């Protein structure tokens, strides 16, 4: 689960071969977790961050904050309670710690938040110290539809949240249905497209409300 370069010391060469608009990382980081692990990850991420800014490649940072055993104990093993009561604060601490270590994403891709005030605080942390162009997008985490809808609406209502990335909730059931021969591949593609259109509609409506 530790962040490492997939291509080792050749990471820059690999990025340059594709010349992407964005380079993206997926990082699991808990500020109350293993301090040595966090520092190793931050060191690699700073190196990547510096390289991307030097080469004018945008940096997208997908942040997951998994609960530690002790944190789960605090909420009696209830992962929904962790998401609501503990995770927002831990996410803010993580972003601040990484910024302090010189890690400077252009876009933070974060787990959904249930409360608007937590979204507001997260934007404030992400944009602190003159980082006014930093944006945030909310991910779906493979959650059930109702929860994704709530996360999208909550995030969209807060300036600074610029979009979303909802994958499995969009395509999983249509693919299961194709595999079971209940629908054709063409029908699955239509269902998936409609799901994405629905997320866009929800996000845009909440943003303009």
C-alpha positions as CSV (number, residue, x, y, z in Angstrom):
1,X,0.0,0.0,0.0
2,X,3.0,2.3,0.1
3,X,3.4,4.8,-2.7
4,X,6.3,4.0,-5.0
5,X,7.2,4.8,-8.6
6,X,5.8,2.1,-10.9
7,X,8.8,2.6,-13.2
8,X,11.4,3.3,-10.5
9,X,14.1,5.8,-11.4
10,X,12.7,5.8,-15.0
11,X,9.4,7.5,-13.9
12,X,10.3,10.8,-15.7
13,X,11.2,9.0,-19.0
14,X,7.9,7.2,-18.8
15,X,5.9,10.4,-18.3
16,X,7.8,12.1,-21.1
17,X,7.0,9.3,-23.5
18,X,3.3,10.0,-23.1
19,X,3.4,13.8,-22.5
20,X,0.1,13.7,-20.6
21,X,-1.9,16.8,-19.6
22,X,-2.1,15.3,-16.1
23,X,0.1,12.9,-14.2
24,X,-1.9,11.2,-11.4
25,X,-0.9,9.3,-8.2
26,X,-3.0,7.2,-5.9
27,X,-1.8,7.5,-2.3
28,X,-3.0,6.1,1.0
29,X,-2.0,8.3,3.8
30,X,-3.2,8.5,7.4
31,X,-1.6,11.4,9.4
32,X,-2.0,9.4,12.6
33,X,-0.5,6.3,11.1
34,X,3.0,5.1,10.6
35,X,5.2,8.3,10.7
36,X,8.1,6.7,8.9
37,X,5.8,5.4,6.1
38,X,4.3,8.8,5.7
39,X,7.7,10.5,5.5
40,X,8.9,8.0,2.8
41,X,5.8,8.6,0.7
42,X,6.1,12.4,1.1
43,X,9.7,12.3,0.0
44,X,8.9,10.5,-3.2
45,X,5.8,12.6,-3.8
46,X,7.8,15.9,-3.4
47,X,10.3,14.6,-6.0
48,X,7.5,13.9,-8.4
49,X,5.7,17.2,-7.6
50,X,8.9,19.2,-8.3
51,X,9.5,17.3,-11.6
52,X,5.9,17.8,-12.8
53,X,6.0,21.6,-12.1
54,X,9.4,21.9,-13.8
55,X,8.0,20.2,-16.9
56,X,4.7,22.1,-16.7
57,X,2.7,18.8,-16.4
58,X,-0.4,19.1,-14.2
59,X,-0.4,17.0,-11.0
60,X,-3.5,15.1,-9.9
61,X,-3.4,13.6,-6.4
62,X,-5.9,10.9,-5.4
63,X,-6.0,10.8,-1.7
64,X,-7.4,7.9,0.3
65,X,-7.3,8.1,4.1
66,X,-8.0,4.5,5.4
67,X,-8.9,4.1,9.0
68,X,-6.3,2.8,11.4
69,X,-7.4,0.0,13.8
70,X,-7.4,2.6,16.7
71,X,-9.6,5.0,14.7
72,X,-12.1,2.3,13.9
73,X,-12.1,1.4,17.6
74,X,-13.1,5.0,18.4
75,X,-16.3,4.5,16.2
76,X,-16.9,0.9,17.3
77,X,-16.0,-0.4,13.9
78,X,-18.6,1.7,12.1
79,X,-17.0,2.8,8.8
80,X,-19.8,5.2,8.1
81,X,-19.2,6.9,11.4
82,X,-15.5,7.1,10.6
83,X,-16.4,8.7,7.3
84,X,-18.5,11.3,9.0
85,X,-16.8,11.9,12.3
86,X,-13.1,11.3,11.8
87,X,-12.1,11.2,8.1
88,X,-12.8,14.9,7.2
89,X,-10.3,16.1,9.9
90,X,-7.7,13.5,8.9
91,X,-8.0,14.6,5.2
92,X,-7.4,18.2,6.1
93,X,-4.4,17.2,8.2
94,X,-3.0,15.1,5.4
95,X,-3.3,17.8,2.8
96,X,-1.6,20.3,5.1
97,X,1.2,17.9,6.0
98,X,1.9,17.1,2.4
99,X,1.9,20.7,1.4
100,X,4.3,21.4,4.3
101,X,6.5,18.7,2.8
102,X,6.5,20.4,-0.6
103,X,3.9,18.3,-2.3
104,X,1.9,20.6,-4.5
105,X,-0.9,19.0,-6.6
106,X,-3.0,21.1,-9.0
107,X,-6.0,18.9,-8.3
108,X,-6.9,16.9,-5.3
109,X,-9.1,13.9,-6.0
110,X,-10.8,13.1,-2.7
111,X,-13.3,10.7,-1.1
112,X,-16.8,12.1,-0.8
113,X,-17.9,14.2,2.2
114,X,-21.4,14.2,3.7
115,X,-21.3,17.7,5.2
116,X,-21.0,20.9,3.2
117,X,-19.0,22.6,6.0
118,X,-16.4,19.9,5.7
119,X,-16.1,20.5,2.0
120,X,-15.7,24.2,2.6
121,X,-12.9,23.6,5.2
122,X,-11.2,21.2,2.8
123,X,-11.1,23.8,0.0
124,X,-9.7,26.3,2.5
125,X,-6.9,24.0,3.4
126,X,-6.2,23.0,-0.2
127,X,-6.1,26.7,-1.3
128,X,-4.3,28.1,1.7
129,X,-1.2,30.3,1.4
130,X,-2.0,31.6,-2.1
131,X,-2.8,28.2,-3.7
132,X,-5.9,29.9,-5.3
133,X,-5.9,27.8,-8.5
134,X,-5.9,24.4,-6.8
135,X,-9.1,22.4,-7.5
136,X,-10.8,19.4,-6.0
137,X,-12.8,16.6,-7.5
138,X,-14.8,14.0,-5.6
139,X,-14.5,10.3,-6.3
140,X,-17.3,7.7,-6.0
141,X,-15.3,4.9,-4.2
142,X,-17.6,2.3,-5.7
143,X,-20.4,3.3,-3.3
144,X,-24.1,2.8,-3.7
145,X,-25.9,5.3,-5.9
146,X,-27.7,7.2,-3.2
147,X,-24.4,7.9,-1.4
148,X,-22.7,9.0,-4.6
149,X,-25.6,11.4,-5.3
150,X,-25.2,12.9,-1.9
151,X,-21.4,13.3,-2.2
152,X,-21.8,14.9,-5.7
153,X,-24.5,17.4,-4.6
154,X,-22.6,18.4,-1.4
155,X,-19.3,18.9,-3.2
156,X,-20.8,20.7,-6.2
157,X,-22.4,23.3,-3.9
158,X,-18.9,24.5,-2.7
159,X,-16.7,26.7,-4.9
160,X,-13.3,24.9,-5.4
161,X,-14.9,21.6,-6.2
162,X,-14.5,21.5,-10.0
163,X,-15.7,18.0,-10.9
164,X,-16.0,14.3,-10.1
165,X,-14.6,10.9,-10.9
166,X,-17.3,8.2,-10.6
167,X,-16.3,4.9,-12.1
168,X,-17.5,1.6,-10.6
169,X,-20.9,3.0,-9.6
170,X,-21.3,4.0,-13.3
171,X,-20.2,0.8,-15.0
172,X,-20.3,-2.1,-12.6
173,X,-23.9,-3.3,-12.9
174,X,-24.0,-2.9,-16.7
175,X,-20.9,-5.0,-17.0
176,X,-22.3,-7.6,-14.6
177,X,-25.4,-7.8,-16.7
178,X,-23.4,-8.2,-19.9
179,X,-21.4,-11.0,-18.3
180,X,-24.6,-12.7,-17.3
181,X,-26.0,-12.2,-20.9
182,X,-28.9,-10.2,-19.6
183,X,-28.1,-7.3,-21.9
184,X,-25.9,-6.7,-24.9
185,X,-22.6,-4.8,-25.0
186,X,-24.4,-2.0,-26.9
187,X,-27.1,-1.8,-24.2
188,X,-24.4,-1.7,-21.5
189,X,-22.6,1.1,-23.2
190,X,-25.9,3.0,-23.3
191,X,-26.6,2.4,-19.6
192,X,-23.1,3.6,-18.7
193,X,-23.4,6.7,-20.8
194,X,-26.7,7.5,-19.2
195,X,-25.2,7.1,-15.7
196,X,-22.4,9.5,-16.6
197,X,-25.0,12.0,-18.0
198,X,-26.9,11.7,-14.8
199,X,-23.9,12.5,-12.6
200,X,-23.1,15.5,-14.8
201,X,-26.7,16.8,-14.5
202,X,-26.7,16.4,-10.7
203,X,-23.4,18.1,-10.3
204,X,-24.2,21.0,-12.6
205,X,-27.7,21.5,-11.0
206,X,-26.2,21.5,-7.5
207,X,-23.4,23.9,-8.6
208,X,-25.9,26.4,-10.0
209,X,-28.5,26.1,-7.2
